[in-house]
Amino acid sequence: MFEGFTVMGFQYESGAGEVGWHITAFRMRDPIHDYWFAGQKFYSMSIRFAYQGTNHTVVQIFDEIAGSDANEKKAVLKATATWEYSSEME
């Protein structure tokens, strides 16, 4: 829980070294939000696991999301900072 939100995420790195997060965030009894987070920006996205029967994951990133909940953004920023710090300590 971060700032009252449940936040889950998976970090991905492209072949070119670009890093981003597939984030799922929600408050109890609120709709679940799925988006891509990279470079302090939030984008709508689509993700396909086991694409066409392979072991590949396909991530499609679309437009930047405008007008997102400020508290939800703060929760995602805290969550990703915590996860990144934890991975650095390993």
C-alpha positions as CSV (number, residue, x, y, z in Angstrom):
1,M,0.0,0.0,0.0
2,F,1.3,3.4,-1.0
3,E,-0.7,6.6,-0.2
4,G,-3.9,4.5,0.2
5,F,-3.4,2.7,-3.1
6,T,-2.6,-0.9,-3.9
7,V,0.2,-0.6,-6.5
8,M,1.7,-3.5,-8.3
9,G,4.3,-3.3,-11.1
10,F,6.7,-5.1,-13.4
11,Q,9.8,-3.4,-14.7
12,Y,10.8,-3.9,-18.3
13,E,13.9,-3.0,-20.3
14,S,13.9,-2.7,-24.1
15,G,16.7,-4.0,-26.2
16,A,17.8,-0.3,-26.5
17,G,18.1,0.0,-22.7
18,E,14.9,2.0,-22.2
19,V,13.3,1.2,-18.8
20,G,9.6,1.5,-18.0
21,W,7.0,0.0,-15.7
22,H,3.7,-1.8,-16.3
23,I,1.7,-0.5,-13.3
24,T,-1.6,-1.6,-11.9
25,A,-3.0,0.7,-9.2
26,F,-6.3,1.0,-7.3
27,R,-8.0,2.0,-4.1
28,M,-10.4,-0.4,-2.4
29,R,-13.7,-0.5,-4.3
30,D,-12.4,1.8,-7.1
31,P,-11.7,0.8,-10.7
32,I,-8.4,-0.8,-11.4
33,H,-6.0,1.3,-13.5
34,D,-3.4,-0.3,-15.8
35,Y,-0.8,1.9,-17.5
36,W,2.8,2.4,-18.5
37,F,5.0,4.6,-16.4
38,A,8.4,5.8,-17.8
39,G,10.3,9.1,-17.4
40,Q,7.9,10.4,-14.8
41,K,5.0,10.1,-17.4
42,F,1.9,7.9,-17.5
43,Y,0.7,6.3,-20.7
44,S,-2.2,4.1,-21.8
45,M,-1.0,0.7,-22.8
46,S,-1.7,-2.8,-23.8
47,I,0.2,-5.9,-22.8
48,R,0.1,-9.4,-24.3
49,F,1.8,-12.3,-22.5
50,A,2.8,-15.4,-24.4
51,Y,2.3,-13.5,-27.7
52,Q,1.1,-15.9,-30.4
53,G,2.0,-18.9,-28.4
54,T,5.6,-17.8,-27.8
55,N,7.4,-16.8,-24.6
56,H,7.5,-13.2,-25.8
57,T,5.7,-10.3,-24.0
58,V,4.4,-7.6,-26.3
59,V,3.9,-4.1,-24.8
60,Q,2.2,-1.4,-26.8
61,I,2.4,2.1,-25.5
62,F,-0.1,4.7,-26.5
63,D,-0.9,8.3,-25.6
64,E,0.2,10.1,-22.5
65,I,-2.6,10.1,-19.9
66,A,-3.6,13.7,-19.0
67,G,-5.5,14.6,-15.8
68,S,-4.7,11.5,-13.7
69,D,-5.4,11.5,-9.9
70,A,-2.5,13.4,-8.2
71,N,-2.6,11.0,-5.2
72,E,-2.4,8.0,-7.4
73,K,0.6,9.5,-9.2
74,K,2.2,10.1,-5.9
75,A,1.6,6.5,-4.9
76,V,3.2,5.2,-8.1
77,L,6.2,7.4,-7.7
78,K,6.7,6.2,-4.1
79,A,6.2,2.5,-5.1
80,T,8.6,2.6,-8.1
81,A,11.2,4.5,-6.0
82,T,10.9,1.9,-3.2
83,W,11.2,-1.0,-5.7
84,E,14.2,0.5,-7.5
85,Y,16.0,1.2,-4.2
86,S,15.3,-2.4,-3.0
87,S,16.8,-3.9,-6.2
88,E,19.9,-1.7,-5.9
89,M,20.4,-3.0,-2.3
90,E,20.5,-6.7,-3.5
